[in-house]
Amino acid sequence: MMLKHAIAGKGLEPEKVLSLGIEIADALDTSHGEGLIHRDVKPANIFATKRGQAKILDFSLAKVTGKAAVNAEAEAAVAEADAEHRTSPISSQSSAISASQVSM
């Protein structure tokens, strides 16, 4: 259940608020440690499971910083190079020519 719906009109018991608050803070601490800043934390982006665990959703506005930014840039560059290599007929032909020249 979305936290937004759980708190609508009636609120939550203090123990539940404390429990969810601790889980949300721990999740944000973990994401910040990985270089992901959520930037849109609100009840509509928190899901409370049937077990009472908090899950943070919608990282679409997240800012990537630090080592996560470096990793994201590196992964994007590799994916782009990979896609270009797989889809470019020129790349495929030049690779085939290079391979045939090496085997001669």
C-alpha positions as CSV (number, residue, x, y, z in Angstrom):
1,M,0.0,0.0,0.0
2,M,1.3,3.5,-0.8
3,L,2.1,5.5,2.3
4,K,0.0,8.3,0.8
5,H,-3.1,6.0,1.0
6,A,-2.2,4.6,4.4
7,I,-2.1,8.0,6.1
8,A,-5.1,9.5,4.2
9,G,-7.6,10.8,6.8
10,K,-6.6,8.7,9.8
11,G,-2.8,8.7,10.1
12,L,-0.6,5.9,11.5
13,E,0.2,4.6,15.0
14,P,3.3,6.2,16.5
15,E,5.1,2.8,16.5
16,K,4.4,2.3,12.8
17,V,5.6,5.9,12.0
18,L,8.8,5.2,13.8
19,S,9.4,1.9,12.2
20,L,8.7,3.2,8.7
21,G,10.8,6.3,9.4
22,I,13.8,4.2,10.4
23,E,13.5,2.0,7.3
24,I,13.1,5.1,5.0
25,A,16.1,6.8,6.6
26,D,18.2,3.6,6.2
27,A,17.2,3.2,2.6
28,L,18.1,6.8,1.8
29,D,21.4,6.4,3.7
30,T,22.2,3.4,1.5
31,S,21.3,5.1,-1.7
32,H,23.3,8.2,-0.8
33,G,26.3,6.0,0.0
34,E,26.1,4.7,-3.5
35,G,25.8,8.2,-5.0
36,L,22.1,8.3,-5.7
37,I,20.1,11.2,-4.3
38,H,16.4,10.6,-4.6
39,R,15.2,14.3,-4.7
40,D,11.4,13.4,-4.6
41,V,10.7,11.7,-1.3
42,K,7.0,12.0,-0.5
43,P,4.3,9.6,0.7
44,A,3.3,8.9,-2.9
45,N,6.8,7.4,-3.5
46,I,6.9,5.2,-0.4
47,F,5.4,1.7,-0.5
48,A,4.5,-0.1,2.7
49,T,4.6,-3.9,2.2
50,K,2.2,-6.3,3.9
51,R,5.0,-7.1,6.3
52,G,5.3,-3.4,7.2
53,Q,8.5,-2.7,5.3
54,A,9.1,0.6,3.5
55,K,10.2,0.6,-0.1
56,I,11.2,3.8,-1.8
57,L,9.9,4.1,-5.4
58,D,10.4,6.4,-8.4
59,F,14.0,7.4,-8.7
60,S,13.2,9.2,-12.0
61,L,14.4,12.6,-10.5
62,A,17.4,11.1,-8.8
63,K,20.7,12.8,-9.1
64,V,23.7,10.5,-9.7
65,T,26.8,11.7,-7.9
66,G,30.3,10.4,-7.0
67,K,31.3,6.9,-7.8
68,A,27.8,6.1,-9.1
69,A,28.1,8.9,-11.7
70,V,31.5,7.5,-12.9
71,N,30.0,4.0,-13.1
72,A,26.9,5.2,-14.9
73,E,29.0,7.2,-17.5
74,A,31.3,4.2,-18.0
75,E,28.4,1.8,-18.5
76,A,26.7,4.2,-20.9
77,A,29.8,4.5,-23.0
78,V,30.3,0.7,-23.1
79,A,26.6,0.2,-24.0
80,E,26.8,2.9,-26.7
81,A,30.0,1.4,-28.2
82,D,28.5,-2.1,-28.1
83,A,25.3,-1.0,-29.8
84,E,27.2,0.9,-32.5
85,H,29.4,-2.1,-33.1
86,R,26.5,-4.5,-33.4
87,T,24.3,-2.3,-35.6
88,S,26.8,-0.5,-37.9
89,P,27.3,-2.3,-41.2
90,I,30.5,-0.3,-41.7
91,S,31.8,-1.5,-38.3
92,S,30.9,-5.1,-39.2
93,Q,32.6,-4.9,-42.6
94,S,35.7,-3.3,-41.2
95,S,35.9,-5.9,-38.5
96,A,35.5,-8.6,-41.0
97,I,38.2,-7.1,-43.2
98,S,40.5,-6.7,-40.2
99,A,39.9,-10.3,-39.2
100,S,40.6,-11.6,-42.7
101,Q,43.8,-9.5,-42.9
102,V,45.1,-11.0,-39.6
103,S,44.4,-14.5,-40.8
104,M,46.3,-14.1,-44.1
